[in-house]
Amino acid sequence: MEFFRHNKIYDFVKWSNYGIILSAILFVGSLFLFFKPGFTLGVDFAGGTIVQIQYKEIAPLAQIREKLESVESYKGAQVSEFGSPQEILIRLSVATSNVNQNIGEEIAELLKDTGDLQIRRVDVVGPKVGNELKEKGILALTLALISIMVYVAYRYEWRFALASILALVHDVVIAAGAVILFDVDLSLEVIAALLTLIGYSINDTIIIFDRIRETMSVKASNDLKAVVNEALSATLSRTMLTSLTVFFVVLTLYLFGGEIIKGFSLPMLVGSIVGSYSSIFVASKLVMLLGFDLKKYHQKLVENERKALEKKKMREMYERGRL
């Protein structure tokens, strides 16, 4: 199945001029959100307590929230369904002296009038652990970006590596901006989504860069614009099919997965759109803006072939001399 005709060449380079402008607007807007209002740290990073409760009937969320708000130390608690209407998750801030090892019993006593309930789980994350998780999350993102840049630089050329990293940063920043915009707490689920997005986005970019390199190798033309347009047109159907498959899966998670996994599904939903768009309109355009010279690339290929032939000839002469 193909959405686009394989033999038609689309002018992606022309469209990417508008794509770069759109990307700049979204990128700057997302950076602005980083500073104001900024991330709302979840329990994983800020520290806090998670209480999982199971009801025999459907959990009365409104009544539960009202009960919790009536107690000063539990104000601001987040209540959401967890897997089914009978189970809920309560997230509490750690910044209260009442949060201790008996928190489960206290919550059960407070909510006893809301129905027949059972405390399933109580998890406490201290501020120190939260800070460690925050540092490890940042380190994981940084190492992922550095590793990808090193690999792409080795596999292709430094301009391709830099373009791929800039495109990845673009995707991650915009997806993170969406997390702030939709008021989703920064948690381990968000970090996991951003790391998954890095792998997903670089996969699309590598496929496109690989096709560009193949096209550069077989085409004698030194017109980089024509080579990029041909390579992108050749991979367009595959890119669209892959992107739509991921998009519909993540959309289903976002719509029907409930509040508990929105920290994962929201950045993945935004990232799947932005990642596919950036692989086509941003990454390849950045290679051109960074000054990649197709003529010098062809000259380098010719030089490498000449050296390979000379090496082969010397080896044959050496072997004949030994015989």
C-alpha positions as CSV (number, residue, x, y, z in Angstrom):
1,M,0.0,0.0,0.0
2,E,1.3,3.4,-0.9
3,F,-0.1,6.8,-0.1
4,F,2.1,8.6,-2.6
5,R,3.3,7.7,-6.0
6,H,6.8,6.2,-5.8
7,N,8.0,7.8,-9.1
8,K,6.9,11.3,-8.3
9,I,9.5,13.7,-6.9
10,Y,8.0,16.2,-4.3
11,D,9.7,19.5,-3.5
12,F,10.4,18.8,0.2
13,V,13.2,21.3,0.3
14,K,10.8,24.1,-0.6
15,W,8.3,23.1,2.0
16,S,11.0,22.6,4.6
17,N,11.6,26.4,4.5
18,Y,8.2,26.8,6.1
19,G,8.8,23.8,8.3
20,I,11.9,25.4,9.8
21,I,9.9,28.6,10.7
22,L,7.1,26.5,12.3
23,S,9.7,24.5,14.2
24,A,11.4,27.7,15.5
25,I,8.1,29.0,16.8
26,L,7.2,25.7,18.5
27,F,10.7,25.3,19.9
28,V,10.9,28.9,21.3
29,G,7.4,28.6,22.7
30,S,8.3,25.4,24.5
31,L,11.5,26.9,25.9
32,F,9.4,29.8,27.2
33,L,7.1,27.2,29.0
34,F,10.2,25.7,30.6
35,F,10.7,29.0,32.5
36,K,7.2,30.1,33.0
37,P,5.3,28.2,34.4
38,G,7.9,25.4,34.3
39,F,7.5,21.7,35.1
40,T,5.3,20.5,37.9
41,L,7.4,17.8,39.6
42,G,5.6,14.6,40.3
43,V,6.0,12.3,43.3
44,D,8.9,10.5,41.6
45,F,11.0,13.7,41.6
46,A,9.6,16.0,44.3
47,G,9.0,13.2,46.8
48,G,5.7,12.2,48.2
49,T,3.3,9.3,48.9
50,I,1.2,7.1,46.6
51,V,-1.7,5.2,48.1
52,Q,-3.6,2.7,45.9
53,I,-7.1,1.8,47.1
54,Q,-9.6,-0.7,45.8
55,Y,-13.4,-0.3,46.2
56,K,-16.0,-3.1,45.8
57,E,-18.2,-0.6,43.9
58,I,-17.3,2.2,41.6
59,A,-15.0,4.6,43.4
60,P,-16.8,8.0,44.2
61,L,-13.9,10.2,43.0
62,A,-15.7,13.5,43.8
63,Q,-16.5,12.4,47.4
64,I,-13.0,11.2,47.9
65,R,-11.5,14.5,46.7
66,E,-13.9,16.4,49.0
67,K,-12.8,14.2,52.0
68,L,-9.1,14.7,51.3
69,E,-9.5,18.5,50.9
70,S,-11.2,18.7,54.3
71,V,-7.9,17.7,55.9
72,E,-5.2,20.4,55.8
73,S,-2.3,17.9,55.3
74,Y,-4.0,16.2,52.4
75,K,-5.0,19.4,50.4
76,G,-3.8,19.3,46.8
77,A,-3.9,15.5,46.7
78,Q,-4.3,14.0,43.2
79,V,-7.0,11.3,42.8
80,S,-7.3,9.3,39.7
81,E,-8.6,5.9,38.5
82,F,-6.0,3.2,38.3
83,G,-6.8,0.5,35.7
84,S,-10.5,0.2,36.5
85,P,-13.3,2.4,38.0
86,Q,-13.0,0.4,41.3
87,E,-9.4,1.2,41.9
88,I,-7.9,4.7,42.5
89,L,-4.5,6.2,43.1
90,I,-4.0,9.0,45.6
91,R,-0.8,11.1,45.2
92,L,0.2,13.2,48.3
93,S,2.9,15.7,48.8
94,V,5.7,14.7,51.1
95,A,6.0,18.2,52.6
96,T,3.7,17.4,55.5
97,S,4.5,16.0,59.0
98,N,1.5,13.7,58.9
99,V,2.9,11.5,56.1
100,N,4.4,8.6,58.0
101,Q,4.3,4.8,58.0
102,N,0.6,4.8,59.2
103,I,-0.6,6.9,56.2
104,G,-2.5,3.9,54.8
105,E,-4.5,3.5,58.0
106,E,-5.2,7.3,58.2
107,I,-6.5,7.4,54.6
108,A,-8.7,4.3,55.2
109,E,-10.2,5.9,58.3
110,L,-10.8,9.2,56.6
111,L,-12.5,7.5,53.6
112,K,-14.5,4.8,55.4
113,D,-17.8,6.6,54.7
114,T,-17.1,6.6,51.0
115,G,-17.6,2.8,50.6
116,D,-16.2,-0.6,51.2
117,L,-12.5,-0.1,50.5
118,Q,-9.1,-1.9,50.9
119,I,-5.7,-0.3,50.9
120,R,-3.7,-2.2,48.3
121,R,-0.4,-0.3,48.3
122,V,1.5,2.6,50.0
123,D,4.7,3.9,48.4
124,V,6.7,6.7,49.9
125,V,9.4,8.5,47.9
126,G,11.6,10.8,50.0
127,P,13.1,14.1,48.7
128,K,16.6,12.6,48.6
129,V,15.4,9.7,46.4
130,G,13.5,12.1,44.2
131,N,16.6,14.2,43.6
132,E,18.6,11.1,42.7
133,L,15.9,10.1,40.2
134,K,15.9,13.6,38.7
135,E,19.7,13.5,38.2
136,K,19.6,10.0,36.7
137,G,16.7,11.0,34.4
138,I,18.7,14.0,33.1
139,L,21.8,11.8,32.8
140,A,19.9,9.2,30.8
141,L,18.6,11.8,28.3
142,T,22.1,13.3,27.9
143,L,23.9,10.0,27.4
144,A,21.3,8.9,24.8
145,L,21.8,12.1,22.8
146,I,25.6,11.9,23.0
147,S,25.6,8.2,22.0
148,I,23.4,8.8,19.0
149,M,25.6,11.7,17.9
150,V,28.8,9.6,18.1
151,Y,27.2,6.8,16.1
152,V,25.7,8.9,13.4
153,A,29.0,10.9,13.0
154,Y,30.9,7.6,12.6
155,R,28.2,6.1,10.2
156,Y,27.7,9.2,8.1
157,E,29.3,12.6,8.4
158,W,29.5,15.2,11.2
159,R,26.9,17.5,9.6
160,F,24.5,14.6,9.5
161,A,25.2,13.8,13.1
162,L,24.7,17.4,14.2
163,A,21.5,17.7,12.2
164,S,20.1,14.5,13.7
165,I,20.9,15.7,17.3
166,L,19.4,19.2,16.6
167,A,16.3,17.5,15.3
168,L,16.1,15.2,18.3
169,V,16.5,18.1,20.7
170,H,13.8,19.9,18.8
171,D,11.4,16.8,19.2
172,V,12.2,16.4,22.9
173,V,11.8,20.1,23.8
174,I,8.4,20.3,22.0
175,A,7.1,17.1,23.6
176,A,8.3,18.3,27.0
177,G,6.6,21.7,26.3
178,A,3.3,19.8,25.7
179,V,3.8,18.1,29.1
180,I,3.9,21.6,30.7
181,L,1.1,23.0,28.6
182,F,-1.3,20.2,29.5
183,D,-0.3,20.3,33.2
184,V,1.0,16.8,33.4
185,D,3.4,16.1,36.3
186,L,7.0,15.4,35.4
187,S,7.5,11.8,36.4
188,L,9.5,8.7,35.5
189,E,6.7,7.9,32.9
190,V,7.5,11.2,31.2
191,I,11.2,10.5,31.2
192,A,10.5,7.0,29.8
193,A,8.4,8.6,27.0
194,L,11.1,11.1,26.1
195,L,13.7,8.3,25.9
196,T,11.4,6.2,23.8
197,L,10.7,9.3,21.6
198,I,14.5,9.7,21.0
199,G,14.7,6.1,19.7
200,Y,11.6,6.5,17.6
201,S,12.6,9.8,16.1
202,I,16.2,8.8,15.3
203,N,15.0,5.7,13.6
204,D,13.0,7.8,11.1
205,T,15.9,10.2,10.6
206,I,18.4,7.3,10.0
207,I,16.2,5.7,7.4
208,I,15.9,9.1,5.5
209,F,19.7,9.8,5.9
210,D,20.5,6.3,4.7
211,R,18.4,6.9,1.5
212,I,20.0,10.3,1.0
213,R,23.4,8.7,1.2
214,E,22.4,5.9,-1.2
215,T,21.1,8.5,-3.7
216,M,24.2,10.6,-3.4
217,S,26.3,7.6,-4.2
218,V,24.5,6.6,-7.3
219,K,23.7,10.0,-8.7
220,A,26.4,11.9,-10.4
221,S,24.6,15.2,-9.9
222,N,26.0,17.7,-7.4
223,D,22.6,19.3,-6.8
224,L,22.0,18.5,-3.1
225,K,18.4,19.8,-3.3
226,A,17.5,17.4,-6.0
227,V,19.1,14.5,-4.2
228,V,17.3,15.3,-0.9
229,N,13.9,15.6,-2.7
230,E,14.4,12.3,-4.5
231,A,15.5,10.5,-1.3
232,L,12.6,11.9,0.7
233,S,10.1,11.1,-2.0
234,A,11.3,7.5,-2.1
235,T,10.9,6.9,1.6
236,L,7.7,8.9,2.1
237,S,5.2,6.1,1.9
238,R,7.2,3.9,4.4
239,T,7.7,6.9,6.8
240,M,3.9,7.7,6.7
241,L,2.9,4.1,7.3
242,T,5.3,3.7,10.2
243,S,4.3,7.0,11.7
244,L,0.6,6.4,11.4
245,T,0.9,2.9,13.0
246,V,2.7,4.4,16.1
247,F,0.3,7.4,16.2
248,F,-2.9,5.3,16.4
249,V,-1.4,3.1,19.1
250,V,-0.4,6.0,21.2
251,L,-3.7,7.8,20.5
252,T,-5.5,4.8,21.9
253,L,-3.4,4.8,25.0
254,Y,-4.0,8.5,25.5
255,L,-7.8,8.3,25.0
256,F,-8.5,5.1,26.9
257,G,-5.5,4.5,29.1
258,G,-6.7,6.8,31.9
259,E,-4.9,9.5,33.9
260,I,-2.3,7.1,35.3
261,I,-0.4,6.7,32.0
262,K,-0.9,10.2,30.5
263,G,2.7,11.0,31.6
264,F,3.7,8.4,29.0
265,S,1.0,8.7,26.3
266,L,0.9,12.5,26.0
267,P,4.6,13.2,25.2
268,M,4.6,10.1,23.0
269,L,1.5,11.3,21.1
270,V,3.0,14.8,20.5
271,G,6.4,13.3,19.9
272,S,5.2,10.8,17.2
273,I,3.7,13.7,15.2
274,V,6.7,16.1,15.7
275,G,9.3,13.4,15.3
276,S,7.9,12.3,11.9
277,Y,7.5,15.9,10.8
278,S,11.1,16.8,11.9
279,S,12.6,13.8,10.2
280,I,11.2,14.9,6.8
281,F,11.2,18.7,7.0
282,V,13.8,19.6,9.7
283,A,16.7,17.1,9.8
284,S,17.5,17.1,6.0
285,K,17.1,20.9,5.8
286,L,19.6,21.3,8.7
287,V,22.1,19.2,6.8
288,M,21.9,21.7,3.9
289,L,22.0,24.7,6.3
290,L,25.1,23.3,7.9
291,G,26.9,23.6,4.6
292,F,27.2,20.0,3.4
293,D,29.0,20.0,0.0
294,L,27.9,17.3,-2.3
295,K,30.7,18.0,-4.8
296,K,33.3,17.4,-2.2
297,Y,31.5,14.3,-1.0
298,H,31.7,12.9,-4.6
299,Q,35.3,13.8,-4.8
300,K,35.9,12.0,-1.5
301,L,34.1,8.9,-2.8
302,V,36.3,8.9,-6.0
303,E,39.4,9.3,-3.8
304,N,38.4,6.4,-1.6
305,E,37.7,4.2,-4.6
306,R,41.1,5.1,-6.0
307,K,42.9,4.2,-2.8
308,A,41.0,0.9,-2.5
309,L,42.0,0.0,-6.1
310,E,45.7,0.9,-5.4
311,K,45.6,-1.2,-2.2
312,K,44.0,-4.1,-4.1
313,K,46.6,-3.8,-6.8
314,M,49.5,-3.7,-4.3
315,R,48.1,-6.8,-2.6
316,E,47.9,-8.7,-5.9
317,M,51.4,-7.7,-6.8
318,Y,52.7,-8.8,-3.4
319,E,50.9,-12.2,-3.7
320,R,52.3,-12.8,-7.2
321,G,55.8,-11.9,-6.0
322,R,55.5,-14.5,-3.3
323,L,54.3,-17.1,-5.8
